[in-house]
Amino acid sequence: MPEHGAQGTEESKRGTGEDKPGTGEDKRGIEESKPGTEEDKQSFEEGEQGTEVGARTGATTPRSLTRTEAERRSALLAVERYDVTVDLTGLAAGPEVRCVSTVTFGCREPGAETFVDCAAQVLSATLNGVPLTPSGDGRIPLPSLAGRNVLRVESVQANTTAGEGVHKAVDPADGEVYVWMSFEPDEARFVWACFDQPDLKAPHAFTVTAPDAWTVTSNSGDPHVETLGAVRRWAFPDTPPLSPYNTVVNAGPFHEIRRESGGHDLGVLARRSLAAVLERDAEEIFTLTRQGLDFFAEMFGMPFPQRKYDQVFVPEYGGAMENYGCVTWADDFLRRSAPTPAERGLLAKVLLHELAHMWFGNIVTMRWWDDLWLNEAFAEFACNWAAERATSHTDAWAGHLAVGKLRAYLADQGPTSHPIRQPIEDVAQASTIFDAITYPKGASVLRQLMTYVGEAAFVAGMTAYFARHAWGTTTLQDLIEALSEAAGRDLDGWRTGWLETAGTDRLTLEREGDACVLVAEGPAGGPRPHALAVGVYARRGDGLERTALVKTEVHGARTPLELPLGGEAHLVLLNDDDLTFATTRPGHEDRETLLAAAHELPTAISRGVAVATVWDLLITGEATAAEAGRCVTAVLAAETSDAVIEPYLTLAADIADLWAPEPQRAGLTALVAAACRNLAQDPGRRQVALRGLARTATDPDDLARLQQYAGDGVDLHWRVLTRRAELGDTTADARAAALLDRDPDPDAWIRALTVRAALPDPAAKAEVWQRLAVDRAVPIAAVSQVATAFWRPGQDAVLAPYPQRFLDLVPHLFLGGMMPAMVFTSRLFPPYAVDAAFLTAARTAAEPTPPVVRTLLLDRADVVTRMLRTRAGAAGRA
């Protein structure tokens, strides 16, 4: 999966999409849209807490599988195959999915007992013909195992609106029904019976019955389709050996486009109401897929072994999931207006991330969740590597630095920092590591490893790794052995420092005349080994020119550097080319130059390294918001890379909104608006610039000019209307109703709700909070968009009741599983109208919650504490 959103951007990557309401007759049915959450692939139930699902089902939460239980079951069993029949016909008019799971497996200790996972309602269960009784905790005991066993479980899942594993969505545009399944980390058990752990891999054969107008997709290609009256039966051939969480069934009356490319049958599918958008983007998706398949086949020494590869865009989903041969996407990645360069870059990187998972995660799978990084960090690394080397997105690593690494540097200095690889005692704990440390830090560390051993050795090690372990499961040691052999160097010290130690190293330059020393401090004891570069820059005309690039390795606290400083050296830039993961501090002589002249550096990467340094100075309280804001807006004025312009606009506006003291906020916001006006003079960047101006404009002339630029399009009109609402425009509701009437997007109701969320009006805030936070009527992919409009600076008086209302929600934040918990906890956490007492209360409230909620509450409390400190401490300084 990507950093999705859950990761807070994130994305970032990821918080601007519009999705559709769960129900409602059409897009205008704001009042009719139903409560409910949409689950991403990451959702799961946390059982060790002994909590209750309460209002949702009244049943005890299924138990979370522990490492000890998984190891015992793995040692005991050899799963031969799954034959799973799935009946989707009940979803056309009702909520039920019915399944029969037949599991054939061996037992290495005949007479022993174990259990199978099944958190759906069990209608019947037999083991070797003998009836079984579920234990009521999401498990069915399996007593007196034979040497070879056949388990048959018939189950029904009716919670397909707000439950785990399977979801039914109704398109408000035309009333059509779509269904998707998503199982990571252990949600297959909510749909059918299985041994739901990654190392018990087996072939799966799916037989799916669905309405005759529906298309069904699954992991393997070329199903046999039989028409049976008003339904069709889809019989899919056996998959290769897969973990249960890598399997999938999606269905609905999809619009489908197919292409033959390089011996592969490529398909893209989306709901019919988005057919025009899919047609617009299909060729770009096919091109990126072909480029990725070719690149990874070469780098990993193994072509993707299946002919068919589908990518299915579905409503009410979050992120994307790497199901073998059939990736599921949130359809907000199909932008309703022409995508910006950054949005196109994000599509490319997510596509390549999920494609890399075909090798890292599917063909070779982590044995247990402590090696999640073997999946996610490698996929995140590989998507940037492939984007830069094999596609038109050649500034992918600059974009990674501008988005992912900045989040990772912040997270890795927070209260819940953890090693990239750490012991995971149960699946509930695994939910806490789908984060910026596993994803962007992990990717950055792997890039550092490739630099450390050399790309040729890295590729040779990967080739050996896949040849040795295809269709099996591995641990960290398996990978380290393959890379060590290929590189001819001992990587044990690298492994301990980079993968098993939490925190971020800091690199500082000490200059005494022409003598330079690189001082490295580790979070615990000595620093990690680093392979990095140091750039020397001299002023040439209006800019800085690199006069030397010195590569070095760091193995201790102090590393002498031979830098050709001379009389013309103007700036020394640590970690030039961004080859390692470490925060940096310029020498005393360079601090002011870095802040004032970062925009004069000659490349997107060198400017990005400077911005990363300034960002770290801000979050640690060593720079003011005014210093950081001026630096980033100056970089924007000089930036030439489309991969980073939009992220830097977001960063600059965030610094003004979230980090600046009240007396300085208007001035910094005006700086961002000025940068947007400047960028808008370039026709190729006008769309991005106008979006940025719509967020920051306060001048009536700017707002009027934006309305003119918007023309017949609706996207910019929505953005301007949201800004007008934030500034107190009392006509916003009426304007939103008129715009909704002419917007063809089936999900446009969310944008109207976003406008209402921005209003500094008590009644509007109360209505939006109820729908967003209490009813959960907003699809998961759009929560960030609405929540960002709700929490606005300068509205503290009207927002005053909501920090306590957020605390009141804390016991319920885990309802729906991991992904809803991640999104609602992080996006609803208040950045305004709070004080130290609230943050203390939030930390206290975190203690009894499931691990994913507790971790995010502590992280958000830490970030907001940093913001408050900067707002207070910077007031009189810049």
Residue pairs with C-beta under 8 A, 6 or more apart in sequence:
1 40
1 41
1 42
1 184
1 319
1 320
1 321
1 322
1 353
1 354
1 376
1 434
2 11
2 13
2 14
2 319
2 320
2 349
2 350
2 353
2 354
2 380
2 439
3 9
3 10
3 11
3 12
3 13
3 14
3 380
3 404
3 407
3 436
3 439
3 440
4 10
4 11
4 13
4 14
4 40
4 318
4 319
4 320
5 11
5 12
5 13
5 14
5 15
5 318
5 319
5 780
5 781
5 784
5 823
6 40
6 42
6 318
6 319
6 434
6 819
6 822
6 823
6 826
7 13
7 14
7 407
7 434
7 435
7 436
7 439
8 15
8 407
8 436
8 826
8 827
9 15
9 403
9 407
10 403
10 407
10 784
11 346
11 403
12 403
12 407
13 346
13 349
13 350
13 403
14 319
14 346
14 784
15 784
15 785
15 788
15 827
16 784
16 785
17 330
17 332
17 333
17 335
17 781
17 782
17 785
18 332
18 336
18 745
18 747
18 748
18 750
18 751
18 781
18 782
18 785
19 38
19 315
19 316
19 317
19 330
19 331
19 332
19 747
19 750
19 779
19 780
19 781
19 782
20 27
20 169
20 171
20 172
20 315
20 316
20 746
20 747
20 749
20 750
20 779
21 27
21 29
21 30
21 32
21 33
21 34
21 172
21 747
21 749
21 750
21 777
21 778
21 779
22 33
22 34
22 35
22 36
22 38
22 161
22 169
22 170
22 316
22 777
22 779
23 32
23 33
23 34
23 170
23 172
24 30
24 32
24 33
24 34
24 172
24 749
25 32
25 172
25 175
26 172
26 173
26 746
27 172
27 173
27 740
27 743
27 745
27 746
27 747
27 748
27 749
28 740
28 741
28 749
29 172
29 749
30 749
30 752
30 753
33 172
33 749
33 771
33 777
34 161
34 775
34 777
35 162
35 774
35 775
35 776
35 777
36 161
36 162
36 776
36 777
37 162
37 776
37 780
37 815
37 816
37 820
38 167
38 169
38 316
38 317
38 318
38 779
38 780
38 781
38 820
39 162
39 163
39 164
39 165
39 167
39 182
39 187
39 318
39 780
39 816
39 817
39 819
39 820
40 182
40 317
40 318
40 319
40 321
40 330
40 780
40 818
40 819
41 182
41 183
41 184
41 187
41 319
41 320
41 321
41 328
41 819
42 184
42 185
42 319
42 431
42 434
42 817
42 818
42 819
42 822
43 164
43 165
43 182
43 187
43 816
43 817
43 818
43 819
43 820
44 64
44 164
44 185
44 186
44 187
44 427
44 428
44 431
44 817
44 818
45 53
45 61
45 62
45 64
45 119
45 138
45 164
45 190
45 817
46 61
46 64
46 428
46 431
46 814
46 850
46 851
46 852
47 61
47 62
47 63
47 64
47 137
47 138
47 428
48 63
48 64
48 426
48 428
49 61
49 428
49 849
49 850
50 60
50 61
51 61
51 814
51 850
52 58
52 59
52 60
52 61
53 59
53 60
53 61
53 815
54 812
54 815
56 159
56 162
56 163
56 815
56 816
57 159
60 136
60 137
61 138
62 117
62 119
62 137
62 138
62 139
62 189
62 190
63 137
63 138
63 139
64 186
64 426
64 427
64 428
65 117
65 186
65 196
65 197
65 426
65 427
66 425
66 426
67 368
67 370
67 423
67 424
67 425
67 426
70 197
70 199
70 368
71 368
72 114
73 114
73 115
73 195
73 197
73 200
74 197
74 199
74 200
75 108
76 107
76 108
76 109
76 112
76 114
76 145
77 105
77 106
77 107
77 108
77 114
77 195
77 200
78 105
78 106
78 107
78 108
79 103
79 104
79 105
79 195
79 200
79 201
79 202
80 104
80 105
80 106
80 148
80 202
81 103
81 104
81 202
81 203
81 204
81 205
81 238
82 101
82 102
82 103
82 104
82 194
82 202
82 203
82 204
82 205
82 244
83 101
83 102
83 104
83 205
83 207
84 99
84 100
84 101
84 102
84 192
84 204
84 205
84 206
84 207
85 99
85 100
85 206
85 207
85 208
85 209
86 97
86 98
86 99
86 191
86 192
86 206
86 207
86 208
86 209
86 249
87 97
87 98
87 99
87 208
87 209
88 97
88 179
88 208
88 209
88 210
88 211
88 214
88 216
88 249
88 251
89 209
89 210
89 211
89 231
90 96
90 97
90 98
91 97
91 160
91 168
91 177
91 179
92 177
92 211
95 158
95 159
95 160
95 161
95 168
96 156
96 157
96 158
96 160
97 156
97 157
97 158
97 160
97 166
97 179
97 191
98 154
98 155
98 156
99 120
99 154
99 155
99 156
99 157
99 191
99 192
100 152
100 153
100 154
100 155
100 192
101 118
101 151
101 152
101 153
101 155
101 192
101 193
101 194
102 150
102 151
102 152
103 116
103 149
103 150
103 151
103 152
103 153
103 193
103 194
103 195
104 148
104 149
104 150
104 151
105 148
105 149
105 151
105 195
105 202
106 147
106 148
106 149
107 145
107 146
107 147
107 148
107 149
109 145
110 145
110 146
110 147
111 144
111 145
112 145
113 141
113 142
113 143
113 144
113 145
114 142
114 145
115 135
115 139
115 140
115 141
115 142
116 139
116 140
116 142
116 151
116 153
116 193
116 194
116 195
117 138
117 139
117 186
117 188
117 189
117 193
117 194
117 195
117 196
118 125
118 134
118 138
118 139
118 140
118 153
118 155
118 189
118 192
118 193
118 194
119 138
119 164
119 189
119 190
120 155
120 156
120 157
120 189
120 190
120 191
120 192
120 193
121 155
121 156
121 157
121 158
122 134
122 140
122 153
122 154
122 155
122 193
123 154
123 155
123 156
124 131
124 152
124 153
124 154
125 131
125 132
125 133
125 134
125 140
125 151
125 152
125 153
125 154
125 193
126 132
126 151
126 152
127 142
127 143
127 145
127 149
127 150
127 151
128 146
128 149
128 150
132 140
132 141
132 142
133 140
133 141
134 140
135 141
138 189
140 153
140 193
142 149
142 151
151 193
153 192
153 193
155 191
155 192
155 193
157 163
157 165
157 166
157 190
157 191
160 166
160 167
160 168
160 179
161 167
161 168
162 776
162 815
162 816
163 190
163 816
164 187
164 190
164 816
164 817
165 181
165 182
165 183
165 187
165 188
165 189
165 190
165 191
166 179
166 180
166 181
166 190
166 191
167 179
167 180
167 181
167 182
167 316
167 317
168 177
168 178
168 179
169 177
169 178
169 179
169 180
169 314
169 315
169 316
170 176
170 177
170 178
171 177
171 178
171 271
171 272
171 273
171 315
171 746
172 746
172 747
172 749
173 273
173 746
174 272
174 273
176 252
176 253
176 271
176 272
176 273
177 252
178 250
178 251
178 252
178 253
178 254
178 271
178 314
178 315
179 249
179 250
179 251
179 252
180 248
180 250
180 312
180 314
180 317
180 328
181 191
181 248
181 249
181 250
182 248
182 317
182 321
182 323
182 328
183 191
183 196
183 244
183 245
183 246
183 247
183 248
184 245
184 246
184 321
185 245
185 369
185 427
185 430
185 431
185 818
186 196
186 197
186 244
186 245
186 427
187 196
187 245
187 817
188 194
188 196
188 244
188 245
188 247
189 196
189 244
194 244
195 244
196 244
196 245
197 243
197 244
197 368
198 243
198 245
198 365
198 366
198 367
198 368
198 369
198 473
199 243
199 365
199 367
199 368
199 473
200 243
200 244
201 241
201 242
201 243
201 365
201 471
201 472
201 473
202 241
202 242
203 238
203 239
203 240
203 241
203 242
204 219
204 238
204 239
204 242
204 244
204 247
205 235
205 236
205 237
205 238
205 239
206 218
206 219
206 220
206 234
206 235
206 236
206 247
206 249
207 233
207 234
207 235
207 236
208 216
208 218
208 233
208 234
208 236
208 249
208 251
209 228
209 231
209 232
209 233
209 234
210 216
210 231
210 232
210 234
210 251
211 230
211 231
211 232
212 227
212 229
212 230
212 231
212 232
213 253
214 232
214 251
214 252
214 253
214 254
215 251
215 252
215 253
215 254
215 256
215 269
216 223
216 232
216 234
216 249
216 250
216 251
217 248
217 249
217 250
217 251
217 254
217 267
217 269
217 310
217 312
217 326
218 234
218 236
218 247
218 248
218 249
218 250
218 326
219 236
219 239
219 242
219 246
219 247
219 248
219 323
219 324
219 325
219 326
220 236
220 237
220 238
220 239
220 306
220 308
220 325
221 237
221 265
221 306
221 307
221 308
221 325
222 237
222 307
222 308
223 234
223 235
223 236
223 237
224 234
224 235
225 232
225 233
225 234
225 235
226 232
226 233
226 235
239 247
239 324
239 325
240 305
240 306
240 324
240 363
240 471
241 471
242 324
242 362
243 365
246 322
246 323
246 324
246 361
246 362
246 365
247 323
247 324
248 321
248 323
248 326
248 328
250 269
250 312
250 314
250 326
250 328
252 271
252 314
253 271
253 272
254 269
254 270
254 271
254 272
254 312
255 269
255 270
255 271
255 272
255 274
255 275
255 278
256 267
256 268
256 269
257 267
257 268
257 269
257 278
257 279
257 282
258 265
258 266
258 267
258 268
259 266
259 282
259 286
260 266
261 286
261 289
261 290
261 293
262 290
262 293
262 294
263 307
264 290
264 293
264 304
264 307
264 308
264 309
265 307
265 308
265 309
266 286
266 289
266 290
266 309
266 310
266 311
267 308
267 309
267 310
267 311
268 278
268 282
268 285
268 286
268 310
268 311
268 312
268 313
269 278
269 310
269 311
269 312
269 313
270 277
270 278
270 312
270 313
270 314
270 331
270 334
271 313
271 314
271 315
271 331
273 746
274 313
274 331
274 334
274 746
277 334
277 335
277 336
278 313
278 334
281 334
281 339
281 347
284 344
284 347
285 311
285 347
285 351
288 347
288 348
288 351
288 352
288 391
289 309
289 311
289 351
289 355
291 386
291 390
291 391
292 351
292 352
292 355
292 356
292 386
292 390
292 391
293 303
293 304
293 309
293 355
294 390
295 386
295 389
295 390
296 304
296 355
296 356
296 358
296 359
296 382
296 386
297 303
297 304
299 382
299 385
299 386
299 459
299 462
299 463
300 359
300 462
300 463
300 466
301 462
301 463
301 464
301 466
301 467
302 359
302 363
302 463
302 466
302 467
302 470
304 358
304 359
305 363
306 324
306 325
308 325
309 325
309 326
310 325
310 326
310 327
311 326
311 327
311 329
311 351
312 326
312 327
312 328
312 329
313 329
313 330
313 331
313 333
313 334
314 328
314 329
314 330
314 331
315 331
315 779
316 779
316 780
316 781
317 328
317 329
317 330
317 331
317 780
317 781
318 330
318 780
318 781
318 819
318 823
319 330
319 819
320 327
320 328
320 329
320 330
320 333
320 350
320 353
320 354
321 327
321 328
321 354
322 353
322 354
322 357
322 358
322 361
322 362
322 379
324 358
324 362
325 358
327 354
327 355
329 350
330 781
332 747
332 781
332 782
333 346
333 347
333 350
335 343
336 715
336 745
336 747
337 713
337 714
337 715
338 687
339 347
340 646
340 687
340 688
340 691
341 642
341 643
341 645
341 646
341 688
342 399
342 642
342 643
342 645
342 646
342 647
342 688
343 646
344 393
345 387
345 393
345 395
345 396
345 399
345 642
345 643
348 383
348 387
348 391
348 393
348 396
349 383
349 384
349 387
349 393
349 396
349 399
350 383
351 383
352 382
352 383
352 386
352 387
352 391
353 379
353 380
353 382
353 383
354 379
355 383
356 378
356 379
356 382
356 383
356 386
357 375
357 379
359 466
360 374
360 375
360 378
360 379
360 382
361 374
361 375
361 379
363 466
363 470
363 471
364 374
364 465
364 466
364 469
364 470
364 471
364 472
364 473
364 474
365 375
365 472
365 473
365 474
366 372
366 374
366 375
366 473
366 474
366 475
367 473
367 474
367 475
368 424
368 475
369 424
369 427
369 429
369 430
369 433
370 421
370 422
370 423
370 424
371 421
371 474
371 475
371 476
372 424
372 430
372 433
372 434
372 438
373 420
373 421
373 438
373 442
373 499
374 474
374 476
374 479
376 434
376 438
376 439
376 442
377 420
377 438
377 439
377 441
377 442
377 443
377 445
377 446
378 442
378 446
380 404
380 439
380 440
380 442
380 443
381 442
381 443
381 444
381 446
381 447
383 396
384 396
384 397
384 399
384 400
384 443
384 447
385 447
387 393
387 394
387 396
388 394
388 395
388 396
388 397
393 399
393 643
395 604
395 641
395 642
395 643
395 644
396 643
397 447
397 578
397 605
398 604
398 605
398 608
398 641
398 643
398 644
399 643
399 644
399 647
400 440
400 443
400 444
401 578
401 605
401 608
401 609
401 612
401 644
402 608
402 611
402 643
402 644
402 647
402 648
402 651
403 440
403 647
404 436
404 439
404 440
404 443
404 444
405 440
405 441
405 444
405 578
405 581
405 612
406 611
406 612
406 615
406 651
407 436
407 440
408 436
408 437
408 439
408 440
408 441
408 444
408 581
409 504
409 583
409 612
409 615
409 616
409 619
410 436
410 619
410 863
411 417
411 435
411 436
411 437
411 441
411 859
412 436
412 437
412 441
412 502
412 503
412 504
413 503
413 504
413 619
413 620
414 858
414 859
414 862
414 863
415 858
415 859
415 862
416 432
416 855
416 858
416 859
417 437
417 502
417 503
418 432
418 433
418 437
418 502
419 499
419 500
419 501
419 502
420 437
420 438
420 441
420 442
420 445
420 498
420 499
420 500
421 476
421 499
421 500
422 433
422 500
424 430
424 433
428 850
428 851
428 852
429 851
431 818
431 821
431 822
431 850
431 851
431 852
432 851
432 852
432 854
432 855
434 818
434 822
435 855
441 581
444 580
444 581
445 498
445 499
445 581
447 579
448 498
448 530
448 531
448 579
448 580
448 581
449 458
449 483
449 494
449 498
450 458
451 531
451 532
451 579
451 580
452 494
452 529
452 531
452 553
453 461
453 483
453 486
453 487
453 489
453 491
454 487
457 483
457 486
457 487
457 488
458 483
458 486
458 487
460 486
461 479
461 482
461 483
461 484
461 485
461 486
461 487
462 482
462 483
464 482
464 485
464 486
465 474
465 478
465 479
465 482
465 483
468 478
468 482
469 478
476 495
476 499
480 491
480 492
480 495
483 491
484 490
484 491
493 529
494 528
494 529
497 522
497 527
497 528
497 529
498 528
498 529
501 522
501 523
501 524
501 528
502 523
502 524
503 522
503 523
503 524
504 523
504 581
504 582
504 583
505 520
505 521
505 522
505 523
505 527
505 528
505 530
505 581
505 582
505 583
506 520
506 521
506 582
506 583
506 584
506 585
507 518
507 519
507 520
507 530
507 532
507 554
507 574
507 575
507 582
507 583
507 584
507 585
508 518
508 519
508 520
508 521
508 574
508 584
508 585
508 587
509 516
509 517
509 518
509 519
509 534
509 572
509 574
509 585
509 586
509 587
509 590
510 516
510 517
510 518
510 519
510 587
511 565
511 572
511 587
511 588
511 589
514 563
514 565
515 560
516 560
516 561
516 562
516 563
516 565
516 572
516 587
517 558
517 559
517 560
517 561
518 534
518 552
518 554
518 558
518 559
518 560
518 561
518 574
519 557
519 558
520 526
520 527
520 530
520 554
520 556
520 557
520 558
520 559
520 582
521 527
521 557
522 528
526 556
526 557
527 554
527 556
527 557
528 554
529 553
529 554
529 555
530 553
530 554
530 580
530 582
531 551
531 552
531 553
531 554
531 579
531 580
532 551
532 552
532 553
532 554
532 574
532 575
532 576
532 579
532 580
532 582
533 549
533 550
533 551
533 552
533 575
533 576
533 577
533 579
534 549
534 550
534 551
534 552
534 561
534 563
534 572
534 573
534 574
534 575
534 576
535 546
535 548
535 549
535 550
535 572
535 573
535 576
535 577
535 606
536 546
536 547
536 548
536 549
536 550
536 563
536 564
536 565
536 569
536 571
536 572
536 573
537 544
537 545
537 546
537 547
537 569
537 570
537 571
537 572
537 573
537 601
538 544
538 545
538 547
538 568
538 569
538 570
539 545
539 568
539 570
539 600
542 600
543 600
543 601
543 602
544 570
544 571
544 597
544 600
544 601
544 602
545 602
546 576
546 602
546 606
547 564
547 568
547 569
548 563
548 564
549 576
549 577
550 561
550 562
550 563
552 559
552 561
553 559
563 569
563 572
565 572
570 593
570 597
571 586
571 590
571 593
571 594
571 597
571 601
572 586
572 587
572 590
573 586
573 594
573 601
573 606
573 609
573 610
574 584
574 585
574 586
574 609
574 613
575 582
575 584
575 609
576 605
576 606
576 609
577 605
577 606
577 609
578 605
578 608
578 609
578 612
583 612
583 613
583 616
584 609
584 612
584 613
584 616
585 613
586 593
586 594
586 613
594 610
594 613
594 614
595 614
595 623
595 627
595 630
595 631
596 631
598 607
598 610
598 611
598 614
598 631
598 634
598 635
599 607
599 631
599 634
599 635
599 637
599 638
599 639
600 638
601 607
601 610
604 639
604 640
604 641
604 643
604 644
607 635
607 638
607 639
607 644
608 644
610 631
610 635
611 631
611 632
611 635
611 648
611 651
614 623
614 627
614 628
614 631
614 632
615 628
615 651
617 623
617 627
617 628
618 624
618 625
618 627
618 628
618 655
618 659
618 870
619 866
621 866
621 869
621 870
621 873
624 870
624 873
624 874
624 877
624 878
625 655
625 656
625 659
625 660
625 661
625 664
625 668
625 870
625 871
625 874
625 878
626 660
626 664
626 667
626 668
626 874
626 877
626 878
627 878
628 655
628 659
629 652
629 655
629 656
629 660
629 668
629 671
629 672
630 668
630 671
632 648
632 651
632 652
632 655
633 652
633 671
633 672
633 674
633 675
635 648
636 645
636 648
636 649
636 652
636 675
636 678
636 679
637 675
637 678
639 645
639 648
642 684
642 685
642 688
645 679
645 685
645 688
646 688
646 691
646 692
649 672
649 675
649 676
649 688
649 689
649 691
649 692
650 692
652 668
652 671
652 672
652 675
653 669
653 672
653 692
653 695
653 696
655 668
656 665
656 668
656 669
656 671
656 672
656 696
657 665
657 669
657 792
657 793
658 793
658 831
658 867
659 867
659 870
659 871
659 874
660 668
660 870
660 871
660 874
661 870
661 871
661 872
661 874
661 875
662 794
662 871
662 875
663 875
664 874
664 875
664 878
665 793
665 794
666 698
669 696
669 698
670 696
670 698
672 692
672 696
673 692
673 693
673 696
673 697
673 698
673 699
673 702
675 692
676 689
676 690
676 692
676 693
676 696
677 689
677 693
677 702
678 689
679 685
679 686
679 688
679 689
679 692
680 686
680 689
680 690
680 693
682 689
686 709
690 706
690 709
690 716
691 716
691 719
693 702
693 706
694 706
694 716
694 719
694 720
694 722
694 723
695 719
695 723
697 703
697 706
697 720
697 723
698 727
703 720
703 723
703 724
706 716
706 719
706 720
707 717
707 720
709 716
710 716
710 717
710 720
714 739
714 742
714 743
714 744
714 745
714 748
717 739
718 739
718 743
718 748
718 751
718 754
718 755
721 732
721 735
721 736
721 739
721 755
722 751
722 754
722 755
722 758
722 789
723 758
724 731
724 732
724 735
725 732
725 755
725 756
725 758
725 759
725 789
726 758
726 759
726 760
726 789
726 792
726 795
728 759
728 760
729 735
732 755
732 756
732 758
732 759
733 755
733 756
733 759
735 755
736 751
736 752
736 755
736 756
737 752
739 748
739 751
739 752
740 748
740 749
740 751
740 752
743 751
745 751
747 779
747 782
750 778
750 779
750 782
750 785
750 786
753 768
753 771
753 772
753 778
753 786
754 785
754 786
754 789
755 789
756 764
756 767
756 768
757 764
757 765
757 768
757 772
757 786
757 787
757 789
757 790
758 789
758 790
758 792
759 765
760 792
760 794
760 795
760 798
761 798
762 798
765 790
765 798
765 799
765 802
768 786
768 790
769 790
769 802
769 805
771 777
771 778
772 778
772 783
772 786
772 787
772 790
772 828
773 805
773 806
773 809
773 824
773 828
774 809
776 816
776 820
776 824
778 786
780 819
780 820
780 823
783 823
783 824
783 827
783 828
784 823
784 827
787 827
787 828
788 827
791 799
791 830
791 831
791 832
792 832
793 832
795 832
795 833
796 832
796 833
799 830
799 832
799 833
800 833
802 830
802 833
803 830
803 833
803 834
803 838
806 828
806 829
806 830
807 838
807 841
807 842
807 845
809 824
809 828
810 842
810 845
810 846
810 849
810 853
810 857
811 848
811 849
813 821
813 824
813 825
813 849
813 853
814 820
814 821
814 849
814 850
814 852
814 853
815 821
818 852
821 850
821 852
821 853
821 856
822 852
822 856
825 852
825 853
825 856
825 857
825 860
826 856
826 859
826 860
829 842
829 856
829 857
829 860
829 861
829 864
830 838
830 864
831 864
831 867
834 864
834 868
835 868
836 865
836 868
839 861
839 864
839 865
839 868
842 857
842 860
842 861
843 857
843 858
843 861
845 857
846 853
846 854
846 857
846 858
846 861
847 854
849 857
